[in-house]
């Protein structure tokens, strides 16, 4: 069984916070991780899956049931199905304020489950579980495999392309026809499928809601609302532009990415590495994969942006601590990459002490002073920690 790097952080939070929440996409491994933690936990554990009717029935009188397990760690899976629990959890925690009262697993962001942020402020710690990353998968899974298949456990462990493709189709359909509706998205699944597929074709591009709205026959505010909802359900990721202390005319729209390249490739009908490399999307797919790894593995306190000016200066990722630029990175799907004039202008504008060009599997070398070429594996293993 693959171990998740987040395990130690969650156990640390459970030693201090009354409530800990693991959030992330469905099927990303939240339940497996919680059950691993329960196996050797220092106090009794009770597990409830709110997608099982018998467990849901136990909470018909939730106060009575949860009060009877006040000395246990109560793990509540798919907690988004019963958002009205949050005020009760606050009351129970305040009656008995001690660590590890509740471990909540959910497939939506705190912003989408606003009851949690309002009711449990100061009592809860959140941990986002990403799909499997390069430092979690075994050596038998190559970076190319992880890129093509994505980081869902079921995709990585399947030895059949047909079954993996069928699993991903079912995953997408379940979100469209059940999960998003249950989370409160009042929209036609067909419309959302078209929007999601369009976002896959526009992966890594600047967001232009007017263009998307015209294509779908919707209003721009409606498209913006749908995209925000998909982001809060962890299906999209907006990367904001970096703009502090820059006097040039900057692009102000975010770039939007699909959060897992397995989902991206499924939406675009890409089945394997050969069909990916022959597809015009390959460059933006590689950029998306690099960004996903960065978001999963970057140190706490490091923020990421992109940089682009109206005069053509651009770089894919800007790393900052506070307002200070500490590094930049450009994703290139080539083992003999060449930076563009716009890349060099961005490096000059931002004056980062170090700049990386991230490739699939190139050697590690300086292409110019302060500009290092390296593979993605080398970057996440040797450089992404930024000596923190």
N, C-alpha and C positions, 0 to 999 in steps of 0.2 A: 504494500500500500504506500503510495507516494505521500511524503510528509510535506506540510505547508510551512513556509517560513513564518507566516503570521501567527503560528501557534504560540510561540513564546510571548509575543506582545499581548495576545488575548489573555493568557494566563496571568501576566503582570497586571492587566487592567482588572481582572477578576479578584486580585488580591487587595484592591482598593475601592473600586466602584461597586455600588449596589446593583447596578444594571449595566450590562455590556451588550452591545448589538453588533452582529456580523451582517453586513449588507453586501449585496452584489447581485449579479445576474442569476437567474434560475439555472440550475444544473451546473453551477460553477464549482460546487464542492462544499458549500456551507454546512450541510447536514453531516457529511462525512467528517469534516473538521470538528464540529461540535461533539460528535460521538467519540472521536479520539480523545478530546479533552475530558469527557465524562468518564472514560475508562479508568483513569488514575487520579480522579479529582479527590480532594481531601474531605469532602462532605457528601452525603447522599445526593443523588441526582434524579430528577423526574423529567421525562421527555414527553412533550405534546406536539403532535403534528396537526395543525389546524386544517389540513386538507383531508384528514380522516374524520369521518362523521362522529365516530365514537369518542375521539379525543375532543372534538368540538363540543359534544354534548356535556363533557365534564365541566365545561365552563358556562353552562346554563346559569349556575349560581357561582360565578367566578370568584367572588369574595370568599365564599365558604370553602371552595376547593383550594384556592391558593393559600388561604390562611392556615389550612390543615397541613401545608407543606412549608411552613415558615422556616424550618431548619434545613431545608434542602435547597440545592441549586435547581430552579425550575427552568428548563429549556423549552422555549415556545418557538416552534418552527412555522414559517409562513405567517408571521404575525400580522402581515398586512390584511389578512382576512378578518381580523377582529380589532380594528383600530380603536374601538371604544374601550379597550383594556387599559390604555395608557393612563388616564386619570386614576383608575383603581390601583395600578402599579405604583404610582406616586404616593398614594395614601398608605399602601402596605409598606413601602420602603420607609416612609416617615415614621411609621409606628415602630419599626425595627430596623434601624439604620446600621447595617453591617454589610461588608463586601459579599459579592457573589450571591445575591438573592435571585436574580433573573438573568438568563442569557437568551436574547431575542435574535431570531434569524429572519431576515426579510429581503424581498426582491425589489425594493424600491428605496429611493434616497430619503433622508430625513425631511427634505423639503416637500416631497410628495406625501410623506406620512407626518404631516405637520403636528399632529397630536403629540408625537414623541418629543419634538423640540420644545413645544409649549409646556407639556406636563412634566417632563423628566429633566429639565434643565438643571445642571449641576449634579445630577445623579447618574448620568449615563455616559459611557464611552463608546464611540463608534469605531469600527474597523471595517474597511472595505476589502473584500476578497476579490482579487482579480483572477481571470483565467490563469492557468499555469504559465510561468515565465521560464526563461532560459536557465535560471539558477535553481529551479525546482524540478525540472524534468530530468530523467536519467540520461546517461550518455547514449543510450540506444535511440533516443529521440534527437535528431539533428536539428539545428536552427532552421533549415529549409523545411523539414517536416512540421515543425511548430508553426512556421509562417503559413504554410499551405493549409494545414488542418485547423489552425487556431488552437486555443488553450483549454478547451473544455475536456474534462477527463474522458467522457465517452468517445470523443473524436480521436483522442490520442491513443486510447487502448483498443480501438477497433482495428482488426486486421483486414477488414473488407471495405473497399471503397464504396461499394453499393450500400452496405449497412450504415456506414458513416454518413453518406449523403442522405439516406432515408432518415437517420436520426436528426440531422440538422434541419431537414424539411419539416419534420414534426415539431422541432423546437421553435422554428419560425411561426408555424401555424398555431401552436399553442399560445404564443404571445399575442398573435393577431386576433384570434377568436375567443380567447378566454382571459389571459392575464391582464392585458391592457384595459379591457372592459372592466374587470374587477377592480383595477386600480383607479378607475374613474374617468377613463378617456372616452368621451362621448363622440365617437366617430365610426364611420363605416370601416370594417376590416379591409375591404377592397381599396378604399382610399388610402388607408395607412400602409397597406402593402405597396401601393404605387409610390407613395412618398418615400418609404424606406428603400425601395429599389432605386428611386431617383437619387437619394442621398448616397447610395453605393456608387452610382455612376459619377457623382460629384465629390466622391471621397477625397479629402485633403484640399478642396478648393474653397475659395471665399464664399461665405454664405450670402446668397442673394434671394431673399424671400419673395420678391416681386416676380422674378423669373420663374421660380418654382410654382408660385401661385397661378401664374398665367398658364403654365403647362398642365396643372391639375384642375383648373377651373374653380379655384378657391380664392378667397381674399388673402392678402398678405398677412393681416393679423391672425387669421385662422392658421395659416401655415406656421407662423412663429409660435403659436400656442402648441401646435402638434409637435413641433421640433423640440420645444422646451420640455414637453411631457416625455418624449422618447429619451431625452437626455437624463431626466430624473428617474427613468426606469432603466438606466445604464445601457441603453441601446445605441446611443450616440454620444460623442464627446466633442465639445466646442473648445478650441484652442484660441485664446485671446491674443491680440497683437501687443507687443511690447512698445511702450510709448514714452516712458519717463525720461526726462532730461535730453530729449532729442528735438532739435529745432527744425528738422526736415518735415515735408508733407508726408504723413504716414497713412497707410491703409488702416481703417478703423473697424472693418467687419471681421468677425471671427472666421477661422477655418473649422470645418466640421468633418469628423471622422466616424466611421463605424468602429465600435469598441473592440471587436474581435475579428481578425482576418478570416477566420473560418466562416463567420456570418457573412462578411463582405464577399467572399468567393462564392458562397452559396447563392446569394442574391444576384450575382452576376453570371451564374451558370458555369463557373470555373471549377473543374473537377480534380485537376492534378497540376504538378509543377510545369509540365510541358505546355498545357493550355494556358497557364498563368504567364509564362515567359513570352508567349506569342500574343498576349493581349495588351492593348494600349494602356490598360490600368496598372500594369506591373510596377511602374515607378511610384505611383501614389500608394499602391498596396504595400510596397516595401517601406515607404515613409510612414504609413499607418502602423506597420509592425514595429518599426523602431520606436515610434511614439508610445505605443502600448507597453513595450518593455520598459521604457524610461519611466512612464507613470507608475508602473508596478514596482519598480526597483529604486527610484530616486530617494535620497535621504529626506527625512522630515526637515522642514524649514527651507527646502529648495523648491522654488516655483518655476514653472515652464511657460514659455510664450513662443510666438513666432515673430519674425520681423520682416516688414516689407514697406517700401516707400513707393510713392507714385513715380519716382525716377528709375525704378528697377532694381534697387538694392534689396536683397532678400536672403534669408537663411531660415531653415526649417524649425530649429529649436533654439531658444535663448534660455539659458539657466540663470536664475537670479537668487540672491539671498537678500531679502529686503529690497532695496532699490539698486543694489549693486549687481552688475552683470559679471558672473564668474566664469562663464563658458558659453560657446555656441556649438551647435552640431548640425551638419547637413547630411541627409540620408541619400546615398547614391547607390543605385542598383548596378554596380560595376566594381570589379576588383582592380581596375586601373582608372580610377575616377579623375575627372577634370572639373575644377571649380569654374563657375561662370564669372564674368565681370561683375554681375550683380552680387554674387556671393562675396567677392573680394571687397566690394563697396560696403556691404553690410558688416563685414569683419572690421573694416576701417572705421565705420560709424560707431560701432558698439564698443570697440577697444577692449574686448575680452582678453584676459591673460592667456587663454588657451582655446583653440578652436578645433573641432573634430570633424572628420569626414568618415561617415560610418557606412561600411560596405558589407556584403554577405560573408566574405571569407578571405579578404586580402591580408597581406603582411602588415605589420605594425611599423610605420615609419613616418618621419617628418617630410612633408611635401614642400614646406616653406617654414620659415621661422614662425613659431606659435601656431602652426597648422599641422595637425597630426591625422594621418590616415590609419584606420584600424578596422577590424571586423567588429560586428555587433557584439559577438561573444566576448572579445577582448575589452570592448568598451564597458560592458556591464560588470565584468569581473575586475578590471584594473583601474578604471577612470571615473565611473559614475559616482563613486562615493565622495569625490572631490576632497579627499583627505579629511573627511569629517570624523 
